[in-house]
Amino acid sequence: MLTDCTKSSGPSSVNGQAIDQTTGKGVPYAVIALLSQNNNVVGAGGMLQLQTATADINGNFSFSFNYSSGNNYTVAAQALYYLNDGNAFATLSAGKNNDVKIKMVPEGFVRFYLVNVPPIDTLSFFGLADFNDDPNYTFLYKNVSFVVYGYGNTMAHFTYFLNYTGVNHSYSDSIYLKALDTVNFTINY
């Protein structure tokens, strides 16, 4: 993150790269936004999008803009299969901002298979916790599969809940999420 305590006004520019924070490689075609906010505003309120650009195949981007000492300036990045978290921003200073790196977090995916094993029991409830989009299902009679996502290149710890034959069961497990890839996890009931 770049910052400068001696702010001034005038023509400014930024040259940088959106990178995968786990590999350091450029994120192709990330959408980069130049954002501005008045210095007196706290939080995300009053944030204005001044310009957008699409990074090249290596994640490189550039902007030219007129810096005002009454505002804070930031560049933010978004890309398909990358999570937008606090690292995907860089603060700018007046003048030239070169070699700005915006670190982006890749997603990792888990395909869960719920497999009904004889003797066939009706699964009254299935719930999953600790992923970004935790599903819940009721009254499953057959096999089901679904995909959830989390932070890639990390160990994901999760809990799942089953209710069959009127009894609640809770299990904890973990699985390594490969970045930009899908791993499989089977639950037999």
C-alpha positions in Angstrom: 0.0 0.0 0.0 1.4 3.4 -1.0 0.7 6.5 1.0 2.2 10.0 1.2 1.6 12.5 4.1 2.5 15.6 2.0 -0.4 15.8 -0.3 -0.7 18.3 -3.1 -2.9 18.9 -6.1 -2.3 18.4 -9.8 -1.8 15.9 -12.6 -1.1 12.4 -11.3 -0.8 8.9 -12.6 -0.7 5.3 -11.5 0.9 2.3 -13.1 0.5 -1.1 -11.6 -0.4 -4.7 -11.7 -3.2 -6.8 -10.3 -1.6 -10.0 -9.0 -2.6 -13.3 -7.5 -1.5 -13.0 -3.9 -0.7 -16.7 -3.7 1.4 -17.0 -6.8 2.5 -13.4 -7.5 1.5 -13.7 -11.1 -0.6 -11.1 -12.9 -4.4 -11.6 -13.0 -5.4 -11.3 -16.6 -8.2 -8.8 -17.5 -9.0 -7.7 -14.0 -11.3 -4.7 -13.9 -9.5 -1.8 -12.1 -11.4 1.1 -10.6 -10.0 4.5 -9.6 -11.9 5.6 -6.6 -12.0 9.0 -4.8 -13.3 10.0 -1.4 -13.4 13.3 0.5 -10.8 13.4 3.4 -13.5 14.2 5.9 -15.5 11.1 5.2 -14.9 8.0 7.3 -15.7 4.5 6.0 -16.9 3.6 2.5 -19.6 6.4 2.4 -19.1 9.0 -0.3 -16.7 6.9 -2.4 -16.9 7.9 -6.0 -15.7 5.8 -9.0 -13.8 8.1 -11.3 -12.5 5.8 -14.0 -12.3 2.1 -14.8 -9.9 0.1 -16.9 -9.4 -3.5 -17.9 -5.9 -4.8 -17.1 -4.0 -6.5 -19.9 -3.2 -10.3 -20.1 -0.4 -9.8 -17.5 -2.6 -7.8 -15.0 -1.0 -4.4 -15.9 -3.0 -1.2 -15.8 -2.5 2.6 -15.8 -4.6 5.7 -15.1 -4.0 9.5 -15.4 -6.1 11.8 -13.2 -6.1 15.2 -11.5 -5.2 14.8 -7.8 -7.0 17.1 -5.3 -5.5 17.5 -1.8 -9.0 17.4 -0.3 -9.6 13.7 -1.4 -8.1 10.3 -0.9 -7.5 8.1 -4.0 -7.5 4.4 -4.2 -7.4 1.8 -7.0 -9.4 -1.5 -6.5 -9.5 -4.7 -8.5 -12.1 -7.3 -9.3 -11.8 -10.4 -11.4 -13.8 -13.6 -12.1 -12.8 -16.3 -9.6 -11.1 -13.9 -7.3 -12.5 -12.8 -3.9 -12.8 -9.1 -3.2 -11.2 -8.7 0.2 -9.2 -5.9 2.0 -6.0 -6.7 0.0 -7.5 -5.8 -3.4 -6.9 -2.0 -2.8 -4.0 0.3 -3.0 -3.9 3.9 -1.7 -2.4 6.6 -4.1 -0.4 9.8 -3.5 0.0 12.9 -5.6 2.3 12.6 -8.6 3.5 9.4 -10.1 2.5 6.1 -8.5 4.6 3.4 -10.1 4.7 -0.4 -9.5 1.5 -0.4 -7.5 0.6 -4.0 -6.7 -3.0 -5.0 -6.0 -3.0 -8.4 -4.3 -6.1 -10.5 -5.2 -7.2 -13.7 -3.4 -8.1 -16.6 -5.7 -11.2 -18.7 -5.0 -11.0 -22.4 -4.4 -14.0 -24.7 -4.8 -15.3 -27.8 -3.1 -17.8 -30.2 -4.7 -19.7 -31.9 -2.0 -21.3 -35.3 -2.8 -24.1 -36.4 -0.4 -24.5 -40.2 -1.1 -27.4 -42.2 0.2 -26.0 -45.6 1.1 -28.3 -48.6 1.7 -30.2 -49.2 3.8 -31.8 -46.0 2.4 -32.5 -43.4 5.0 -34.3 -40.1 4.4 -31.9 -37.3 5.2 -34.3 -34.9 7.0 -31.7 -32.0 7.1 -28.2 -31.3 5.8 -26.5 -28.0 6.7 -22.9 -26.8 6.0 -21.1 -24.0 7.9 -17.9 -22.0 7.4 -18.0 -21.5 3.6 -19.0 -18.3 1.7 -22.3 -19.7 0.6 -23.4 -22.3 3.1 -26.3 -24.5 1.7 -29.1 -26.1 3.7 -31.2 -28.9 2.3 -34.3 -30.7 3.7 -35.7 -34.1 3.0 -33.2 -35.7 0.7 -34.0 -39.1 -0.7 -31.4 -39.4 -3.4 -27.8 -38.5 -4.0 -27.1 -34.8 -4.3 -24.0 -32.7 -5.2 -23.3 -29.0 -4.9 -20.3 -26.6 -5.1 -19.2 -24.0 -2.6 -16.3 -21.6 -2.7 -13.7 -20.3 -0.3 -10.2 -18.9 -0.2 -7.9 -20.7 -2.6 -4.6 -22.2 -1.5 -5.8 -22.5 2.1 -6.9 -25.2 4.5 -10.7 -24.9 4.9 -12.1 -26.0 8.2 -15.9 -26.7 8.2 -18.8 -28.2 10.0 -21.7 -30.1 8.6 -24.9 -31.2 10.1 -27.1 -34.2 9.3 -30.5 -35.3 10.7 -31.7 -38.7 9.8 -34.0 -41.2 11.6 -34.8 -38.2 14.0 -31.2 -37.9 15.3 -29.0 -34.8 14.9 -25.4 -35.4 13.9 -22.6 -32.8 13.7 -19.2 -33.4 12.2 -16.1 -31.2 11.7 -13.6 -31.7 9.0 -11.1 -29.9 6.8 -9.9 -29.9 3.2 -7.2 -28.1 1.3 -8.8 -25.7 -1.3 -6.6 -25.5 -4.4 -6.6 -22.1 -6.0 -8.8 -21.8 -9.1 -9.6 -25.5 -8.9 -12.3 -27.9 -7.5 -11.7 -30.6 -5.0 -14.2 -33.3 -4.0 -15.6 -34.3 -0.6 -18.0 -37.2 -0.2 -20.4 -37.6 2.7 -22.2 -40.9 3.0 -25.5 -41.1 4.9 
